[in-house]
C-alpha cells in the first residue's frame, strides 16, 4: 500500500513550505499521471479518473505526487475517447465539469476541467470550494481575475516574489484553458504536459540564476 508521508496536496495549499518550483513539479507529476491514464496505448484503453482534486493527490517523502481516488473511474476504449460516457454527476464540489449537466455524461475532458481547478488551487493557495464565502468557487473567482488581468491579486502571498511575469502568464493561460465551458476548447493532457514542463524548466533556470547572483563570495 502506498504511504503518503506528506499527506495530500490539500493540506499544503496555503502553507509556505512549498516553493513555486516545488509546486510546479507537483503539477507536472500529476499531468504526466493523467497523460498515462488517458493515452497509454500499451494498456489498450483509456481511463477517465473523475475525481481529480487536491485531496486525491498524495505526496511522498520527496513531495512527488501520486494519484488516488480511483473508485469512480471509468475505462474507455481509445477509439471512443472523445465520446460522452453517460453518467450521473460524479466528482467533488468545486471540481465538477459544468458540461456534465448539459451532456448528461463525462469525457476525459472532465478530468481536464478538474485539473485546471487544481492548477489554480496551487497558484492561489486556497481550496476549490469554501462554504459560506462570497467567492466560494475558486474556478469562477480565478477566471474572473484572469480575464480582468488581476490574477496577481489572488495568488498566494508567499509566491509573489518567486514567479516572474512570463512564467505566471504561461501557467495561468494553461490553467484557464482547462476551465473552458465548452469541452472541445479545453486542451488535451499531452499539450498540458508540454506547457507545464516548459514553465518548470524556465522556473528552474530562473532559480539557478538567482541563487548564483545572491551566493556570497
Steps between C-alpha positions, in 0.01 A plus 500: 500500500628846410594714799456876460769629735396861435125443484290651224558814296193653665685517833778714353321741267518797736832416664829672430700176501439439129696728268380592152745253347378219725141583414583487130664160543178375659299642208722329245487171692120501510477598132728211404288260707187622322677462166569137587137443600354663191736386226736213591450271199674200660194462722252487211250739656484845658391579854289800600591564863196715589621600846805719444529739795757614754389226744564214256849628414728342760859610568786269591809581708658675199180697424439288191126476423304177471139480386243322715119492506432263210171361634287687245741474204373382162683297235452600138642362175734733314276522195224641723717732707319816388151358537276577796455225756152531645528553871345662803695804624823361644775683682562740783339838559703771330667270247207363304483556126212745430428316174386186683155643557463607137631181338379259771843341506878529528809480279874515567456879472313483832834409658658796321250738660569361847874523443463864397338567837792327673746718305329811634489350851877458485550854371259672740555285808131447566249218464269457203188543710461691826149488644332825604760724334402765247741349246438141600597348162864556409447414132258787451710736714826419319341532156369846590843621609674340202262668256546836676880461518498523881613145578800636688255619767389149596813284473652369822688789670813289551521430127486858374875550520576156356312520170620715216231644274560281195473185712176623656352582159579160351390305807176693546417478129529122523286484815238733351478297178413192706195680640337577166126440519505320163691174531620520142693816585688339789849371418586132522733385772795447262503871416464590868802285590708680236396845624558424867837341431608819324384712794690276741814508285499881494429517875799276571721716278378812680563339838853399405586848372356658813694269729818574304465874529418500872766246596747662742867525399 
